[in-house]
């Protein structure tokens, strides 16, 4: 059985690595990638931190600092930048294997600690990892030079240490859960949804085992609560300026593009992310895994369901109570327990032929979703737009972009000597002679005003229109 486990794990790493690294330069740089590049390109680390706070509020410069170091080694070509994300995405495959193993292996105080139980847990972990490696939602963000692969990797490490600490204890596990909670939330504040959900799990453990520390489970829960509380204090101690900046950005309309979600949006989240045709198949196998696994590994099922549904439900509650805040990429790690349940469902079929058939069907549906996604171009032609805009500038003229934050990607595609001819767009005046207008994500009234002020259409490209006064 261990030989099959090793083969499945190798298949997950090879297949997942290929899907994450393949054709990284096919799509042009996005607006958001441009902001990350601009901050990471600063000559000093302090400059990276300063630029990131202005260009990408709502997080700390974790990704940009790592990208700064990465570009110093490999350059700033778009393939080089995205390869950092692909490397992190591929590494996350191994972390998922570890989490699934920690969740499903027998606890140290269990009577069922024989080699058969351990081998079953390893097989389940390998099956979960293959499903994770082949799914589009875990692939597409690993192809972008953005902070989400950093956030996901740190979140998964945090969950892995949390699970290990809650089941086995150990100072390394407590420290790991605290440290990676800080790193994940620093990479993107939305990662705080995971410790919030973990708090609910710890409350459940305390209700089950009692609050007295003489009980080993209760003692581990209290230790984890203390570790996460210290992590929260440490984070707030150095992140207050960034938190104030994020608050100001939200008040100034930085997330007005997020729409109020429907009540059923948590279910739709998994449907959209895994594919309209693949989702029913994966959901059926996951439901079977939850049903069958409840008897053999109830805590793995309970924690998996809480991890899967907790953050999306919390996002819906915040959206209705405060302001809309439901975004797929904010809950990336929540797909991991879904795939773990799928792996458990495949294993619970109990017949090798049925297991193989189920795994092949799940892989075929998942890879089909990847293939359909890859057939379409999801980028805007900023490189061509930058060239057209620069070619139509006269002496002393400048160009800008709408939305204004897209100017970084235009600067990336211009020769260094031409970058000073770009300016940030300000609504109250029209200093630029040429404007590159995004064809979506811009309010209709703003787009109409831009067309009126810049009536000459120089080019209509995929995702962007080049206009001149």
C-alpha positions as CSV (number, residue, x, y, z in Angstrom):
1,X,0.0,0.0,0.0
2,X,2.8,2.4,0.8
3,X,4.2,1.9,-2.7
4,X,0.9,3.0,-4.2
5,X,0.8,6.0,-1.8
6,X,4.2,7.1,-3.0
7,X,3.2,6.7,-6.6
8,X,0.1,8.8,-6.1
9,X,2.1,11.5,-4.2
10,X,4.7,11.6,-7.0
11,X,1.9,11.8,-9.6
12,X,0.3,14.7,-7.7
13,X,3.6,16.6,-7.5
14,X,4.5,16.0,-11.2
15,X,1.0,16.7,-12.5
16,X,0.4,19.6,-10.2
17,X,3.8,21.1,-10.9
18,X,3.3,20.9,-14.7
19,X,-0.1,22.5,-14.5
20,X,1.3,25.4,-12.4
21,X,4.5,26.0,-14.4
22,X,3.2,25.3,-17.9
23,X,3.1,28.3,-20.3
24,X,3.4,31.0,-17.6
25,X,4.0,33.7,-20.1
26,X,0.9,33.0,-22.2
27,X,-1.2,35.7,-20.6
28,X,-0.1,39.3,-20.4
29,X,0.6,41.0,-17.0
30,X,-2.6,42.0,-15.2
31,X,-3.3,45.3,-13.5
32,X,-2.9,43.7,-10.0
33,X,0.4,42.0,-11.0
34,X,1.6,45.4,-12.2
35,X,1.1,46.8,-8.8
36,X,3.0,43.9,-7.2
37,X,5.8,44.4,-9.7
38,X,6.0,48.1,-9.2
39,X,6.4,47.7,-5.4
40,X,8.8,44.8,-5.6
41,X,11.0,46.8,-8.1
42,X,11.8,49.5,-5.5
43,X,15.6,49.6,-5.0
44,X,15.4,49.1,-1.2
45,X,13.4,47.0,1.2
46,X,12.0,50.1,2.8
47,X,11.0,51.4,-0.6
48,X,9.2,48.1,-1.3
49,X,7.2,48.4,2.0
50,X,6.4,52.1,1.3
51,X,5.3,51.5,-2.3
52,X,3.3,48.4,-1.5
53,X,1.3,50.3,1.2
54,X,0.3,52.9,-1.4
55,X,-0.3,50.6,-4.4
56,X,-1.8,47.6,-2.7
57,X,-3.4,48.5,0.7
58,X,-5.2,45.9,2.8
59,X,-2.1,43.8,3.4
60,X,1.5,43.9,4.3
61,X,4.4,43.6,1.9
62,X,5.1,39.9,2.5
63,X,4.7,38.9,-1.2
64,X,6.4,42.0,-2.6
65,X,9.5,41.5,-0.3
66,X,9.8,37.9,-1.4
67,X,9.3,38.9,-5.0
68,X,11.9,41.7,-4.6
69,X,14.4,39.0,-3.6
70,X,13.2,36.6,-6.3
71,X,13.6,39.2,-9.1
72,X,17.1,40.0,-7.8
73,X,18.0,36.4,-8.6
74,X,15.9,35.7,-11.8
75,X,15.0,39.1,-13.2
76,X,11.6,40.7,-13.7
77,X,10.3,38.9,-16.8
78,X,6.7,38.0,-16.3
79,X,7.6,34.2,-16.4
80,X,10.2,34.8,-13.7
81,X,7.8,36.6,-11.5
82,X,5.0,34.1,-11.9
83,X,7.4,31.2,-11.3
84,X,7.6,32.3,-7.7
85,X,3.9,31.7,-7.4
86,X,4.1,28.4,-9.3
87,X,6.8,27.2,-6.9
88,X,4.7,28.1,-3.9
89,X,1.7,26.5,-5.5
90,X,3.6,23.3,-6.1
91,X,5.0,23.3,-2.6
92,X,1.5,23.6,-1.3
93,X,0.7,20.1,-2.7
94,X,3.1,18.6,-0.1
95,X,1.5,20.7,2.6
96,X,-1.9,19.4,1.7
97,X,-0.6,15.9,2.0
98,X,0.7,16.6,5.5
99,X,-2.6,18.2,6.6
100,X,-4.6,15.2,5.3
101,X,-2.2,12.8,7.0
102,X,-2.4,14.7,10.3
103,X,-6.2,14.8,10.1
104,X,-6.7,11.1,9.3
105,X,-4.0,9.3,11.2
106,X,-4.9,7.7,14.5
107,X,-4.3,10.0,17.6
108,X,-1.4,8.8,19.9
109,X,-3.9,7.7,22.6
110,X,-6.0,5.6,20.2
111,X,-6.1,1.9,20.4
112,X,-6.0,1.7,16.6
113,X,-2.4,2.7,16.1
114,X,-1.3,-0.3,14.0
115,X,0.5,-0.1,10.6
116,X,-2.8,-0.7,8.8
117,X,-4.5,2.4,10.2
118,X,-1.4,4.5,9.4
119,X,-1.2,3.1,5.9
120,X,-4.9,3.9,5.3
121,X,-4.3,7.5,6.5
122,X,-1.3,7.8,4.1
123,X,-3.5,6.5,1.2
124,X,-6.3,9.0,2.0
125,X,-3.7,11.8,2.2
126,X,-2.3,10.8,-1.2
127,X,-5.8,10.6,-2.8
128,X,-6.6,14.1,-1.4
129,X,-3.4,15.5,-2.8
130,X,-4.0,14.2,-6.3
131,X,-7.4,15.8,-6.3
132,X,-6.0,19.1,-5.0
133,X,-3.2,19.1,-7.5
134,X,-5.5,18.8,-10.5
135,X,-8.2,21.3,-9.6
136,X,-8.4,24.6,-11.4
137,X,-9.0,26.8,-8.4
138,X,-5.7,25.7,-6.9
139,X,-3.9,26.2,-10.2
140,X,-5.0,29.5,-11.7
141,X,-3.8,31.6,-8.7
142,X,-0.5,29.8,-8.8
143,X,0.0,31.2,-12.3
144,X,-0.2,34.9,-11.2
145,X,2.4,37.1,-9.7
146,X,0.3,38.1,-6.7
147,X,0.1,37.5,-3.0
148,X,-2.4,34.7,-3.0
149,X,0.0,31.8,-3.3
150,X,2.0,33.2,-0.4
151,X,-1.2,33.6,1.6
152,X,-2.4,30.1,0.7
153,X,0.9,28.4,1.5
154,X,1.2,30.2,4.9
155,X,-2.4,29.4,5.7
156,X,-2.0,25.7,4.9
157,X,1.1,25.5,7.1
158,X,-0.8,27.3,9.9
159,X,-3.7,24.8,9.6
160,X,-1.2,21.9,9.5
161,X,0.5,23.0,12.7
162,X,-2.9,23.8,14.3
163,X,-4.3,20.3,13.5
164,X,-1.1,18.6,14.8
165,X,-1.1,20.8,18.0
166,X,-4.8,20.1,18.7
167,X,-4.3,16.3,18.4
168,X,-0.7,15.8,19.7
169,X,0.5,19.0,21.3
170,X,4.1,20.1,21.2
171,X,5.8,23.4,21.5
172,X,6.9,23.4,17.8
173,X,3.3,22.9,16.7
174,X,2.0,25.7,19.0
175,X,4.7,28.1,17.7
176,X,4.1,27.1,14.1
177,X,0.4,27.7,14.4
178,X,1.0,31.2,15.8
179,X,3.9,32.2,13.5
180,X,2.2,31.2,10.2
181,X,-1.1,32.8,11.3
182,X,0.9,36.1,11.5
183,X,2.5,35.5,8.1
184,X,-0.8,34.5,6.4
185,X,-2.7,37.5,7.7
186,X,0.1,39.8,6.9
187,X,0.1,38.5,3.3
188,X,-3.6,39.3,3.1
189,X,-5.9,40.3,5.9
190,X,-8.6,38.0,4.7
191,X,-6.6,35.1,6.0
192,X,-7.9,36.1,9.5
193,X,-11.0,34.1,8.6
194,X,-9.1,30.9,9.3
195,X,-8.0,31.6,12.9
196,X,-11.5,32.8,13.5
197,X,-12.9,29.5,12.3
198,X,-10.2,27.6,14.3
199,X,-11.5,29.4,17.4
200,X,-14.8,27.8,16.9
201,X,-13.2,24.4,16.8
202,X,-11.3,25.1,20.0
203,X,-14.5,26.1,21.7
204,X,-16.0,22.8,20.5
205,X,-13.0,20.8,22.0
206,X,-13.4,22.7,25.3
207,X,-17.1,21.9,25.4
208,X,-16.4,18.3,24.7
209,X,-13.4,17.8,27.1
210,X,-14.2,20.3,29.8
211,X,-12.3,23.4,30.7
212,X,-9.9,21.9,33.2
213,X,-6.3,21.6,32.0
214,X,-6.0,18.2,33.6
215,X,-7.7,16.8,30.5
216,X,-5.0,16.4,27.7
217,X,-7.4,17.6,25.0
218,X,-8.5,20.6,27.0
219,X,-4.9,21.4,27.8
220,X,-3.9,21.4,24.1
221,X,-7.0,23.5,23.3
222,X,-6.0,26.1,25.9
223,X,-2.4,26.1,24.7
224,X,-3.6,26.8,21.2
225,X,-5.9,29.6,22.3
226,X,-3.0,31.2,24.1
227,X,-0.7,30.8,21.1
228,X,-3.3,32.4,18.7
229,X,-3.9,35.2,21.2
230,X,-0.2,36.0,21.4
231,X,-0.1,35.9,17.6
232,X,-2.9,38.4,17.4
233,X,-1.2,40.7,19.9
234,X,2.1,40.5,18.0
235,X,0.3,41.1,14.7
236,X,-1.5,44.2,15.9
237,X,1.7,45.5,17.4
238,X,3.4,46.0,14.1
239,X,0.5,46.1,11.7
240,X,-1.5,49.1,13.0
241,X,-0.3,51.5,10.2
242,X,-1.3,49.0,7.6
243,X,-4.6,48.4,9.2
244,X,-5.3,52.1,9.3
245,X,-4.3,52.3,5.7
246,X,-6.7,49.5,4.8
247,X,-9.5,51.2,6.7
248,X,-8.9,54.4,4.8
249,X,-8.8,52.6,1.5
250,X,-12.1,50.9,2.2
251,X,-13.7,54.2,3.2
252,X,-12.4,55.7,0.0
253,X,-14.1,53.0,-2.1
254,X,-11.3,50.5,-2.6
255,X,-13.7,47.5,-2.4
256,X,-16.9,49.0,-3.9
257,X,-16.5,46.5,-6.8
258,X,-17.4,43.7,-4.4
259,X,-21.2,43.0,-4.7
260,X,-23.5,41.9,-2.0
261,X,-23.6,38.0,-2.1
262,X,-26.7,35.9,-2.2
263,X,-27.4,33.9,0.9
264,X,-26.5,30.7,-1.0
265,X,-23.2,32.1,-2.2
266,X,-21.1,29.7,-0.1
267,X,-22.5,26.8,-2.2
268,X,-22.1,28.7,-5.4
269,X,-18.5,29.4,-4.5
270,X,-17.6,25.7,-4.8
271,X,-19.7,25.3,-7.9
272,X,-18.0,28.2,-9.7
273,X,-14.5,27.3,-8.6
274,X,-14.5,23.6,-9.4
275,X,-16.7,23.7,-12.6
276,X,-20.4,23.4,-13.4
277,X,-19.9,19.8,-14.6
278,X,-17.2,18.7,-12.1
279,X,-18.8,20.1,-9.0
280,X,-21.8,17.7,-8.8
281,X,-19.4,14.8,-9.1
282,X,-16.9,16.1,-6.5
283,X,-19.8,17.1,-4.2
284,X,-21.3,13.6,-4.4
285,X,-18.0,11.9,-3.6
286,X,-17.3,14.4,-0.8
287,X,-20.8,13.8,0.7
288,X,-20.2,10.1,0.6
289,X,-16.8,10.6,2.2
290,X,-18.4,12.7,5.0
291,X,-21.1,10.1,5.6
292,X,-18.9,7.1,5.6
293,X,-16.0,8.7,7.3
294,X,-18.0,10.0,10.2
295,X,-17.8,6.6,11.9
296,X,-14.1,5.9,11.3
297,X,-12.6,9.4,11.6
298,X,-15.3,11.8,13.0
299,X,-13.0,14.6,14.1
300,X,-11.4,14.8,10.6
301,X,-14.9,15.1,9.1
302,X,-16.1,17.6,11.7
303,X,-13.0,19.8,11.4
304,X,-13.1,19.5,7.6
305,X,-16.7,20.6,7.3
306,X,-16.0,23.6,9.7
307,X,-12.9,24.6,7.7
308,X,-14.8,24.3,4.5
309,X,-17.9,26.2,5.4
310,X,-16.8,28.5,8.2
311,X,-14.9,31.2,6.3
312,X,-17.5,31.5,3.4
313,X,-20.4,31.8,5.9
314,X,-18.4,34.4,7.9
315,X,-17.9,36.4,4.7
316,X,-21.6,36.3,4.0
317,X,-22.4,37.5,7.6
318,X,-19.9,40.3,7.4
319,X,-21.2,41.3,3.9
320,X,-24.7,41.8,5.3
321,X,-23.7,43.2,8.7
322,X,-20.9,45.6,7.6
323,X,-20.1,45.8,3.9
324,X,-19.8,43.3,1.0
325,X,-16.7,41.2,1.4
326,X,-17.3,37.9,-0.4
327,X,-14.5,37.1,-2.9
328,X,-13.4,33.6,-4.0
329,X,-9.7,34.2,-3.5
330,X,-10.2,35.3,0.1
331,X,-11.3,31.7,0.9
332,X,-8.8,29.7,-1.2
333,X,-7.8,27.4,1.6
334,X,-11.4,26.3,2.1
335,X,-11.2,24.2,-1.0
336,X,-8.6,22.0,0.6
337,X,-11.0,20.4,3.1
338,X,-13.5,19.9,0.2
339,X,-10.8,17.9,-1.7
340,X,-9.9,16.1,1.5
341,X,-13.5,14.9,1.8
342,X,-13.4,13.9,-1.9
343,X,-10.2,11.8,-1.1
344,X,-12.0,10.2,1.9
345,X,-15.0,9.4,-0.3
346,X,-12.8,7.7,-2.9
347,X,-11.1,5.6,-0.2
348,X,-14.4,4.7,1.5
349,X,-15.5,2.8,-1.6
350,X,-13.6,-0.1,-0.2
351,X,-13.0,-1.8,-3.6
352,X,-9.8,-1.1,-5.5
353,X,-11.5,-1.1,-8.9
354,X,-14.2,1.3,-7.7
355,X,-11.5,3.5,-6.1
356,X,-9.5,3.6,-9.3
357,X,-12.6,4.4,-11.4
358,X,-13.7,7.2,-9.0
359,X,-10.3,8.8,-9.0
360,X,-10.1,8.7,-12.8
361,X,-13.5,10.2,-13.1
362,X,-12.7,13.0,-10.6
363,X,-9.4,13.7,-12.4
364,X,-11.0,13.7,-15.8
365,X,-13.7,16.2,-14.7
366,X,-11.1,18.4,-13.0
367,X,-8.7,18.4,-15.8
368,X,-11.5,19.0,-18.3
369,X,-12.3,22.2,-16.3
370,X,-8.7,23.3,-16.6
371,X,-8.7,22.6,-20.3
372,X,-11.9,24.6,-20.9
373,X,-10.5,27.5,-18.8
374,X,-7.2,27.5,-20.7
375,X,-9.0,27.8,-24.1
376,X,-10.1,31.3,-23.3
377,X,-7.8,34.4,-23.0
378,X,-8.5,36.1,-19.6
379,X,-6.0,38.9,-20.0
380,X,-6.1,42.5,-21.3
381,X,-3.7,43.5,-24.1
382,X,-1.8,46.1,-22.0
383,X,1.5,45.5,-23.9
384,X,-0.1,46.4,-27.2
385,X,-2.0,49.3,-25.6
386,X,1.1,50.7,-24.1
387,X,2.9,50.6,-27.5
388,X,0.0,52.3,-29.3
389,X,-0.3,55.0,-26.6
390,X,3.5,55.7,-26.6
391,X,3.5,55.9,-30.4
392,X,0.8,58.5,-30.4
393,X,2.4,60.8,-27.8
394,X,3.9,64.1,-29.0
395,X,6.7,66.0,-27.4
396,X,5.8,66.8,-23.8
397,X,2.6,64.8,-23.7
398,X,1.7,62.0,-21.2
399,X,-0.6,59.1,-21.0
400,X,-2.6,57.6,-18.1
401,X,-4.9,54.7,-17.4
402,X,-8.4,54.2,-16.1
403,X,-8.6,52.8,-13.5
404,X,-5.6,54.7,-12.3
405,X,-3.9,51.7,-10.6
406,X,-3.4,50.0,-14.0
407,X,-0.6,52.5,-14.8
408,X,1.9,50.1,-13.2
409,X,1.4,47.4,-15.8
410,X,1.7,50.0,-18.6
411,X,5.0,51.2,-17.1
412,X,6.2,47.6,-17.1
413,X,5.6,47.2,-20.8
414,X,7.3,50.5,-21.7
415,X,11.0,50.9,-22.1
416,X,12.5,52.5,-19.0
417,X,13.2,55.8,-20.8
418,X,9.5,56.1,-21.7
419,X,8.0,55.4,-18.2
420,X,8.3,59.0,-17.1
421,X,5.7,59.9,-19.8
422,X,3.0,58.1,-17.8
423,X,1.1,59.8,-15.0
424,X,-1.6,58.7,-12.5
425,X,-5.1,59.6,-13.7
426,X,-7.0,62.0,-11.5
427,X,-10.7,62.6,-12.1
428,X,-10.7,66.3,-11.4
429,X,-8.4,67.1,-14.3
430,X,-7.4,65.7,-17.7
431,X,-3.6,66.3,-17.9
432,X,-2.9,63.2,-20.0
433,X,-3.2,63.4,-23.7
434,X,-3.8,59.7,-24.1
435,X,-5.9,57.4,-21.9
436,X,-5.9,53.6,-21.8
437,X,-9.4,52.7,-20.7
438,X,-10.2,49.2,-19.2
439,X,-13.4,47.9,-20.9
440,X,-14.7,46.4,-17.6
441,X,-14.4,47.1,-13.9
442,X,-15.0,50.8,-14.6
443,X,-18.3,52.5,-13.7
444,X,-20.5,53.3,-16.8
445,X,-20.7,56.9,-15.9
446,X,-16.9,57.2,-15.6
447,X,-16.3,55.4,-18.9
448,X,-18.8,57.7,-20.6
449,X,-17.0,60.8,-19.2
450,X,-13.7,59.4,-20.4
451,X,-15.0,58.8,-23.9
452,X,-16.4,62.3,-24.0
453,X,-13.1,63.9,-22.9
454,X,-11.1,61.7,-25.2
455,X,-13.2,61.2,-28.3
456,X,-10.5,59.9,-30.7
457,X,-10.2,56.1,-30.6
458,X,-6.7,55.0,-31.5
459,X,-7.2,51.2,-30.9
460,X,-9.7,48.8,-29.5
461,X,-7.9,45.8,-28.1
462,X,-8.8,42.9,-25.9
463,X,-9.8,44.3,-22.6
464,X,-8.6,47.9,-23.2
465,X,-9.4,50.8,-25.4
466,X,-6.7,53.5,-26.3
467,X,-8.2,57.0,-26.5
468,X,-6.8,60.5,-27.3
469,X,-8.1,64.0,-26.8
